[in-house]
């Protein structure tokens, strides 16, 4: 998928990554609602695939070429550009996902096994972003850029607010992931053709962090046998080691100074200010304010509430090594940065 310059081959191999996801969710899903989740996953992702494939067919019909290196120099009419924008942006917008096409992702995360959630959030949606970057170069105009920015800004704010009302901690991580993907796309649009290094670092760090958070959700589930906030509290007393690891995750994910995420968010803030001046800064602080408080209050209630169980299961040696490896990798990335 990443080595070809032919858009059709890229799409085919992208689908080879995405379609087996249906099997994993269906085979190892958590509850009786998994069939409904499969329905959402199939309906939304196949709709996105149909739009993208239609776009590729239309592109070939007007150019007789699907090589990105040749297509990028072609000029399309306004009519052709409008069609390509609609098909590719909304097709991949479902798969990344971008607001308002993200509802299937939260449903899949809640029902899917932890390993698949790590794969989906840490890797699979990043491949959709990779494909969209290629197609974005073909159809973008100033008007379309502003339309995409509106979707992203609303999506980031929506995900931040929804973190306040979740009752399932896996759904919390899903909305946090959606917010981050919107910010990554925002960063990409505002950077233009410069400084892709920091954008790549943002993608890598988010992939590791989202996987780390889903791993922690699995550890909490092993302790309490539930992911509902009403049944989880007192982690600091029941499992001090898990409590410490969770604190590291909260600080890194929310961009506490000295951690790598802080430097990335600083670059994003500077980019917003350079493009939108005061409005960009206000937007960033509003998103950060709602996101940080909404995200952190859920974790703090689980850490310091009144314990709901008497005994706690100790972390397995394997689980501790995995958690420590996540943290070590993030520190190593920080030194490289």
C-alpha positions as a Python dict, from the first residue, in 0.01 Angstrom:
ca = {
    (1, 'X'): (0, 0, 0),
    (2, 'X'): (276, 247, 89),
    (3, 'X'): (517, 154, -189),
    (4, 'X'): (288, 186, -491),
    (5, 'X'): (219, 507, -680),
    (6, 'X'): (-97, 364, -839),
    (7, 'X'): (-407, 484, -655),
    (8, 'X'): (-618, 177, -735),
    (9, 'X'): (-355, -62, -598),
    (10, 'X'): (-327, 154, -288),
    (11, 'X'): (-703, 134, -229),
    (12, 'X'): (-716, -244, -286),
    (13, 'X'): (-445, -316, -32),
    (14, 'X'): (-595, -68, 212),
    (15, 'X'): (-920, -266, 197),
    (16, 'X'): (-722, -587, 258),
    (17, 'X'): (-620, -429, 588),
    (18, 'X'): (-966, -305, 678),
    (19, 'X'): (-1203, -587, 582),
    (20, 'X'): (-1060, -859, 813),
    (21, 'X'): (-1155, -627, 1099),
    (22, 'X'): (-1514, -750, 1063),
    (23, 'X'): (-1408, -1103, 1151),
    (24, 'X'): (-1216, -1002, 1464),
    (25, 'X'): (-1496, -790, 1602),
    (26, 'X'): (-1755, -1061, 1533),
    (27, 'X'): (-1542, -1351, 1663),
    (28, 'X'): (-1410, -1191, 1982),
    (29, 'X'): (-1666, -918, 2059),
    (30, 'X'): (-1781, -869, 2418),
    (31, 'X'): (-2159, -876, 2423),
    (32, 'X'): (-2481, -970, 2245),
    (33, 'X'): (-2475, -626, 2080),
    (34, 'X'): (-2173, -727, 1871),
    (35, 'X'): (-2394, -812, 1570),
    (36, 'X'): (-2536, -460, 1572),
    (37, 'X'): (-2180, -328, 1594),
    (38, 'X'): (-2082, -538, 1293),
    (39, 'X'): (-2376, -383, 1111),
    (40, 'X'): (-2249, -31, 1187),
    (41, 'X'): (-1893, -120, 1093),
    (42, 'X'): (-2000, -282, 767),
    (43, 'X'): (-2249, -11, 670),
    (44, 'X'): (-2023, 286, 736),
    (45, 'X'): (-1691, 147, 612),
    (46, 'X'): (-1841, -9, 299),
    (47, 'X'): (-2013, 321, 222),
    (48, 'X'): (-1676, 494, 252),
    (49, 'X'): (-1513, 229, 32),
    (50, 'X'): (-1784, 268, -232),
    (51, 'X'): (-1732, 645, -242),
    (52, 'X'): (-1354, 608, -276),
    (53, 'X'): (-1380, 340, -545),
    (54, 'X'): (-1631, 555, -736),
    (55, 'X'): (-1384, 843, -713),
    (56, 'X'): (-1101, 629, -851),
    (57, 'X'): (-1319, 509, -1141),
    (58, 'X'): (-1427, 866, -1222),
    (59, 'X'): (-1066, 989, -1198),
    (60, 'X'): (-954, 721, -1443),
    (61, 'X'): (-1241, 802, -1679),
    (62, 'X'): (-1127, 1162, -1719),
    (63, 'X'): (-748, 1111, -1709),
    (64, 'X'): (-679, 749, -1820),
    (65, 'X'): (-410, 747, -1554),
    (66, 'X'): (-401, 657, -1184),
    (67, 'X'): (-36, 733, -1110),
    (68, 'X'): (-13, 995, -837),
    (69, 'X'): (309, 1144, -978),
    (70, 'X'): (129, 1225, -1304),
    (71, 'X'): (-210, 1322, -1163),
    (72, 'X'): (-70, 1580, -923),
    (73, 'X'): (27, 1807, -1217),
    (74, 'X'): (-310, 1790, -1391),
    (75, 'X'): (-568, 2069, -1372),
    (76, 'X'): (-930, 1972, -1316),
    (77, 'X'): (-1239, 2175, -1397),
    (78, 'X'): (-1452, 2305, -1113),
    (79, 'X'): (-1712, 2036, -1180),
    (80, 'X'): (-1453, 1757, -1174),
    (81, 'X'): (-1289, 1899, -865),
    (82, 'X'): (-1621, 1913, -680),
    (83, 'X'): (-1696, 1548, -755),
    (84, 'X'): (-1346, 1433, -654),
    (85, 'X'): (-1360, 1633, -334),
    (86, 'X'): (-1694, 1486, -232),
    (87, 'X'): (-1602, 1126, -310),
    (88, 'X'): (-1253, 1115, -160),
    (89, 'X'): (-1298, 1341, 140),
    (90, 'X'): (-1620, 1181, 261),
    (91, 'X'): (-1502, 832, 165),
    (92, 'X'): (-1186, 854, 373),
    (93, 'X'): (-1356, 1080, 628),
    (94, 'X'): (-1561, 778, 732),
    (95, 'X'): (-1252, 566, 780),
    (96, 'X'): (-1030, 812, 968),
    (97, 'X'): (-1298, 909, 1100),
    (98, 'X'): (-1390, 1278, 1077),
    (99, 'X'): (-1700, 1438, 1227),
    (100, 'X'): (-1986, 1357, 1173),
    (101, 'X'): (-1893, 1008, 1047),
    (102, 'X'): (-1729, 885, 1366),
    (103, 'X'): (-2019, 720, 1549),
    (104, 'X'): (-1939, 373, 1415),
    (105, 'X'): (-1592, 394, 1568),
    (106, 'X'): (-1715, 443, 1924),
    (107, 'X'): (-1957, 152, 1889),
    (108, 'X'): (-1688, -78, 1750),
    (109, 'X'): (-1441, 13, 2023),
    (110, 'X'): (-1692, -66, 2297),
    (111, 'X'): (-1766, -413, 2161),
    (112, 'X'): (-1428, -510, 2015),
    (113, 'X'): (-1154, -695, 2208),
    (114, 'X'): (-874, -479, 2346),
    (115, 'X'): (-617, -610, 2098),
    (116, 'X'): (-832, -504, 1806),
    (117, 'X'): (-897, -161, 1960),
    (118, 'X'): (-521, -111, 1988),
    (119, 'X'): (-478, -218, 1625),
    (120, 'X'): (-768, -3, 1503),
    (121, 'X'): (-669, 315, 1685),
    (122, 'X'): (-292, 275, 1674),
    (123, 'X'): (-254, 158, 1316),
    (124, 'X'): (-562, 112, 1098),
    (125, 'X'): (-701, 469, 1108),
    (126, 'X'): (-347, 594, 1043),
    (127, 'X'): (-342, 403, 713),
    (128, 'X'): (-667, 579, 615),
    (129, 'X'): (-501, 912, 696),
    (130, 'X'): (-200, 812, 484),
    (131, 'X'): (-425, 743, 184),
    (132, 'X'): (-620, 1066, 230),
    (133, 'X'): (-296, 1266, 225),
    (134, 'X'): (-230, 1143, -128),
    (135, 'X'): (-580, 1221, -253),
    (136, 'X'): (-583, 1555, -70),
    (137, 'X'): (-305, 1679, -299),
    (138, 'X'): (-526, 1625, -605),
    (139, 'X'): (-847, 1812, -526),
    (140, 'X'): (-764, 2074, -264),
    (141, 'X'): (-861, 2435, -333),
    (142, 'X'): (-895, 2727, -88),
    (143, 'X'): (-1273, 2674, -68),
    (144, 'X'): (-1241, 2302, 0),
    (145, 'X'): (-969, 2370, 255),
    (146, 'X'): (-1206, 2597, 448),
    (147, 'X'): (-1482, 2335, 433),
    (148, 'X'): (-1251, 2069, 573),
    (149, 'X'): (-1138, 2307, 847),
    (150, 'X'): (-1501, 2360, 952),
    (151, 'X'): (-1556, 1984, 981),
    (152, 'X'): (-1238, 1945, 1184),
    (153, 'X'): (-1305, 2234, 1422),
    (154, 'X'): (-1660, 2118, 1495),
    (155, 'X'): (-1543, 1757, 1531),
    (156, 'X'): (-1271, 1844, 1783),
    (157, 'X'): (-1513, 2046, 1993),
    (158, 'X'): (-1782, 1777, 1973),
    (159, 'X'): (-1542, 1501, 2084),
    (160, 'X'): (-1421, 1717, 2374),
    (161, 'X'): (-1776, 1771, 2501),
    (162, 'X'): (-1875, 1405, 2464),
    (163, 'X'): (-1594, 1300, 2698),
    (164, 'X'): (-1798, 1463, 2976),
    (165, 'X'): (-2094, 1230, 2938),
    (166, 'X'): (-1938, 886, 2887),
    (167, 'X'): (-2013, 599, 3124),
    (168, 'X'): (-1788, 340, 2957),
    (169, 'X'): (-1414, 408, 2987),
    (170, 'X'): (-1346, 246, 2650),
    (171, 'X'): (-1585, 493, 2489),
    (172, 'X'): (-1388, 771, 2662),
    (173, 'X'): (-1067, 657, 2490),
    (174, 'X'): (-1256, 634, 2159),
    (175, 'X'): (-1367, 998, 2180),
    (176, 'X'): (-1018, 1105, 2289),
    (177, 'X'): (-881, 927, 1981),
    (178, 'X'): (-1134, 1102, 1755),
    (179, 'X'): (-1036, 1439, 1899),
    (180, 'X'): (-668, 1366, 1841),
    (181, 'X'): (-722, 1251, 1480),
    (182, 'X'): (-911, 1571, 1407),
    (183, 'X'): (-622, 1774, 1550),
    (184, 'X'): (-371, 1572, 1347),
    (185, 'X'): (-569, 1644, 1029),
    (186, 'X'): (-590, 2012, 1128),
    (187, 'X'): (-213, 2020, 1178),
    (188, 'X'): (-161, 1860, 836),
    (189, 'X'): (-379, 2116, 656),
    (190, 'X'): (-220, 2415, 826),
    (191, 'X'): (138, 2296, 773),
    (192, 'X'): (101, 2286, 395),
    (193, 'X'): (416, 2128, 250),
    (194, 'X'): (644, 2210, 541),
    (195, 'X'): (758, 2032, 855),
    (196, 'X'): (607, 1688, 794),
    (197, 'X'): (851, 1558, 1055),
    (198, 'X'): (649, 1698, 1345),
    (199, 'X'): (327, 1570, 1182),
    (200, 'X'): (475, 1220, 1150),
    (201, 'X'): (584, 1238, 1513),
    (202, 'X'): (231, 1343, 1615),
    (203, 'X'): (88, 1038, 1434),
    (204, 'X'): (343, 804, 1591),
    (205, 'X'): (298, 936, 1943),
    (206, 'X'): (-80, 924, 1916),
    (207, 'X'): (-67, 566, 1789),
    (208, 'X'): (145, 458, 2086),
    (209, 'X'): (-59, 656, 2340),
    (210, 'X'): (-398, 533, 2221),
    (211, 'X'): (-271, 177, 2231),
    (212, 'X'): (-136, 239, 2581),
    (213, 'X'): (-472, 373, 2701),
    (214, 'X'): (-666, 78, 2561),
    (215, 'X'): (-416, -151, 2731),
    (216, 'X'): (-489, 25, 3063),
    (217, 'X'): (-863, -18, 3006),
    (218, 'X'): (-801, -391, 2975),
    (219, 'X'): (-607, -392, 3303),
    (220, 'X'): (-891, -211, 3479),
    (221, 'X'): (-1142, -458, 3336),
    (222, 'X'): (-936, -747, 3476),
    (223, 'X'): (-949, -585, 3819),
    (224, 'X'): (-1318, -488, 3834),
    (225, 'X'): (-1479, -709, 3561),
    (226, 'X'): (-1658, -399, 3427),
    (227, 'X'): (-1583, -90, 3221),
    (228, 'X'): (-1872, 114, 3363),
    (229, 'X'): (-1763, 413, 3571),
    (230, 'X'): (-2022, 336, 3838),
    (231, 'X'): (-1842, 11, 3919),
    (232, 'X'): (-1481, 134, 3918),
    (233, 'X'): (-1313, 330, 4200),
    (234, 'X'): (-1027, 322, 4448),
    (235, 'X'): (-753, 201, 4213),
    (236, 'X'): (-493, 387, 4420),
    (237, 'X'): (-566, 164, 4721),
    (238, 'X'): (-634, -161, 4540),
    (239, 'X'): (-349, -156, 4289),
    (240, 'X'): (-77, 107, 4355),
    (241, 'X'): (133, -5, 4055),
    (242, 'X'): (-159, 31, 3814),
    (243, 'X'): (-234, 367, 3977),
    (244, 'X'): (119, 487, 3901),
    (245, 'X'): (107, 368, 3539),
    (246, 'X'): (-229, 541, 3484),
    (247, 'X'): (-86, 867, 3617),
    (248, 'X'): (195, 847, 3362),
    (249, 'X'): (-60, 789, 3086),
    (250, 'X'): (-274, 1087, 3193),
    (251, 'X'): (20, 1326, 3210),
    (252, 'X'): (167, 1219, 2877),
    (253, 'X'): (-162, 1210, 2688),
    (254, 'X'): (-276, 1550, 2815),
    (255, 'X'): (52, 1718, 2724),
    (256, 'X'): (202, 1791, 3065),
    (257, 'X'): (525, 1999, 3031),
    (258, 'X'): (849, 1797, 2988),
    (259, 'X'): (659, 1518, 2807),
    (260, 'X'): (674, 1486, 2429),
    (261, 'X'): (305, 1560, 2377),
    (262, 'X'): (358, 1907, 2528),
    (263, 'X'): (610, 1998, 2257),
    (264, 'X'): (381, 1868, 1982),
    (265, 'X'): (84, 2066, 2115),
    (266, 'X'): (306, 2374, 2142),
    (267, 'X'): (389, 2339, 1771),
    (268, 'X'): (18, 2303, 1696),
    (269, 'X'): (-61, 2616, 1898),
    (270, 'X'): (205, 2817, 1714),
    (271, 'X'): (71, 2693, 1380),
    (272, 'X'): (-285, 2793, 1475),
    (273, 'X'): (-174, 3139, 1587),
    (274, 'X'): (22, 3191, 1266),
    (275, 'X'): (-284, 3104, 1057),
    (276, 'X'): (-577, 3235, 1262),
    (277, 'X'): (-413, 3471, 1513),
    (278, 'X'): (-615, 3520, 1832),
    (279, 'X'): (-907, 3305, 1715),
    (280, 'X'): (-672, 3009, 1670),
    (281, 'X'): (-530, 3048, 2020),
    (282, 'X'): (-879, 3077, 2174),
    (283, 'X'): (-994, 2767, 1988),
    (284, 'X'): (-691, 2568, 2103),
    (285, 'X'): (-736, 2664, 2468),
    (286, 'X'): (-1110, 2591, 2461),
    (287, 'X'): (-1050, 2246, 2311),
    (288, 'X'): (-769, 2180, 2557),
    (289, 'X'): (-978, 2301, 2851),
    (290, 'X'): (-1282, 2086, 2776),
    (291, 'X'): (-1073, 1791, 2663),
    (292, 'X'): (-830, 1790, 2955),
    (293, 'X'): (-1097, 1830, 3224),
    (294, 'X'): (-1342, 1588, 3062),
    (295, 'X'): (-1072, 1326, 3009),
    (296, 'X'): (-895, 1364, 3344),
    (297, 'X'): (-1201, 1377, 3569),
    (298, 'X'): (-1303, 1025, 3460),
    (299, 'X'): (-962, 880, 3540),
    (300, 'X'): (-937, 1066, 3872),
    (301, 'X'): (-1277, 936, 3982),
    (302, 'X'): (-1156, 582, 3914),
    (303, 'X'): (-827, 640, 4091),
    (304, 'X'): (-951, 806, 4410),
    (305, 'X'): (-1316, 709, 4455),
    (306, 'X'): (-1439, 476, 4726),
    (307, 'X'): (-1333, 118, 4636),
    (308, 'X'): (-1618, -96, 4505),
    (309, 'X'): (-1440, -430, 4559),
    (310, 'X'): (-1242, -568, 4853),
    (311, 'X'): (-965, -754, 4676),
    (312, 'X'): (-757, -667, 4374),
    (313, 'X'): (-573, -882, 4125),
    (314, 'X'): (-206, -804, 4097),
    (315, 'X'): (-61, -704, 3763),
    (316, 'X'): (93, -997, 3584),
    (317, 'X'): (462, -970, 3507),
    (318, 'X'): (374, -964, 3135),
    (319, 'X'): (130, -674, 3184),
    (320, 'X'): (382, -474, 3384),
    (321, 'X'): (647, -524, 3115),
    (322, 'X'): (403, -409, 2845),
    (323, 'X'): (308, -96, 3043),
    (324, 'X'): (671, -14, 3119),
    (325, 'X'): (762, -65, 2751),
    (326, 'X'): (496, 186, 2641),
    (327, 'X'): (628, 450, 2882),
    (328, 'X'): (993, 383, 2790),
    (329, 'X'): (918, 413, 2419),
    (330, 'X'): (750, 750, 2470),
    (331, 'X'): (1050, 877, 2667),
    (332, 'X'): (1289, 759, 2394),
    (333, 'X'): (1084, 943, 2130),
    (334, 'X'): (1107, 1254, 2343),
    (335, 'X'): (1488, 1243, 2339),
    (336, 'X'): (1496, 1188, 1964),
    (337, 'X'): (1267, 1490, 1921),
}
